[in-house]
Amino acid sequence: MPWLWLFAGPETRENYFVDVTDHVDAKLAAIRIHASQHPDLEGMERAVRGMLRHNASRAGMPGGRSAEAFHVVEVNGSQTIAGF
């Protein structure tokens, strides 16, 4: 395994962004399936859309884009103990 992708970590650690603009509606539809876990679906949708837009902005993407953010760590590379 060459890379470990961590989701929902501290913003200061996030170093890789994936443009998910074309998939936001599918993400929100999946969240809505679990309505019992989200008593305020409208609030959840606002929060998710806001987070994705914020991530895109931090990544330097044009306005109106959405992105997921990850902390990507090399596991078996030349700079790691397993990459000797």
Residue pairs with C-beta under 8 A, 6 or more apart in sequence:
1 75
1 76
2 74
2 75
2 76
2 77
3 72
3 73
3 74
3 75
4 72
4 73
4 75
5 16
5 70
5 71
5 72
6 13
6 70
6 71
6 72
6 73
7 68
7 69
7 70
9 71
10 71
11 58
11 69
13 71
14 55
14 58
14 69
14 70
14 71
15 70
15 71
15 72
16 69
16 70
16 71
16 72
17 55
17 56
17 58
17 59
17 61
17 67
17 68
17 69
17 70
18 67
18 68
18 70
19 56
19 61
19 65
19 66
19 67
20 27
20 52
20 66
20 67
20 68
21 56
21 64
21 65
21 66
21 67
24 48
24 49
24 52
24 66
27 48
28 45
28 48
28 49
31 38
31 41
31 44
31 45
31 48
32 41
35 41
38 44
49 66
52 66
52 67
52 68
53 65
53 66
55 66
55 67
55 68
55 69
56 65
56 66
56 67
57 63
58 67
58 69
59 67
59 69
61 67
74 80
74 83
75 82
76 82
76 83
77 83
